[in-house]
């Protein structure tokens, strides 16, 4: 692919409220992916909290644990 015609990468949330960005993931484990990191940065800029809705029994991978530990008030995990 020609670098001059490449499209910028984007991340999209599943839902938003005035104080939350919500991302729904149906996975047993989750890493700090590009999508999660980008939405977390956006949440910081907009003064919101990133909420990850995950299934019961979910375990965050070490990269996601580190991101949460470095930003404890930014990311919240809700098991459903």
C-alpha positions in Angstrom: 0.0 0.0 0.0 1.3 3.4 -0.9 1.9 5.5 2.3 0.5 8.6 0.6 -2.9 6.9 0.2 -3.1 5.2 3.6 -6.2 6.0 5.7 -5.7 7.0 9.3 -6.6 4.4 11.9 -9.7 5.1 14.0 -11.3 3.7 17.1 -14.9 3.8 17.8 -16.8 3.3 21.1 -19.9 1.1 21.3 -21.7 3.8 23.4 -21.2 7.2 25.0 -22.7 9.2 27.8 -21.8 12.7 28.9 -19.2 11.2 31.4 -18.4 7.8 30.0 -17.1 6.1 26.9 -18.3 2.5 26.8 -16.7 -0.4 25.0 -18.3 -3.9 24.9 -15.9 -6.8 24.5 -17.0 -10.5 24.7 -13.6 -12.1 25.4 -12.1 -14.1 28.3 -9.0 -12.0 28.2 -8.1 -8.6 26.8 -4.9 -6.8 26.1 -4.3 -3.0 25.9 -5.1 -2.9 22.2 -4.8 0.1 20.0 -8.6 0.6 20.3 -8.5 0.6 24.1 -5.4 2.9 24.3 -6.9 5.3 21.8 -10.3 5.5 23.6 -8.5 5.9 26.9 -6.5 8.9 25.5 -9.8 10.3 24.2 -11.4 9.9 27.6 -8.6 11.8 29.2 -8.9 14.7 26.7 -12.7 14.8 27.2 -12.7 14.3 31.0 -14.6 11.0 30.7 -14.1 7.5 32.0 -13.6 4.5 29.8 -15.9 1.6 30.8 -15.1 -1.9 29.5 -18.1 -4.2 29.6 -16.9 -7.8 29.7 -18.3 -11.2 30.5 -18.1 -12.8 33.9 -14.8 -14.6 34.5 -12.9 -12.0 32.4 -9.2 -11.6 33.2 -7.2 -8.6 31.9 -3.9 -9.4 30.3 -0.8 -7.9 31.8 -0.7 -5.0 29.3 -4.2 -4.0 30.2 -3.5 -4.4 34.0 -0.5 -2.1 33.6 -2.6 0.5 31.7 -5.3 0.4 34.4 -2.6 0.6 37.2 -1.1 3.7 35.5 -4.6 5.3 35.2 -6.7 4.0 38.1 -9.5 6.5 37.8 -9.7 6.4 34.0 -10.7 2.8 33.2 -13.4 0.7 34.8 -14.2 -2.9 34.1 -17.7 -4.1 34.5 -18.5 -7.8 34.3 -21.9 -8.7 32.9 
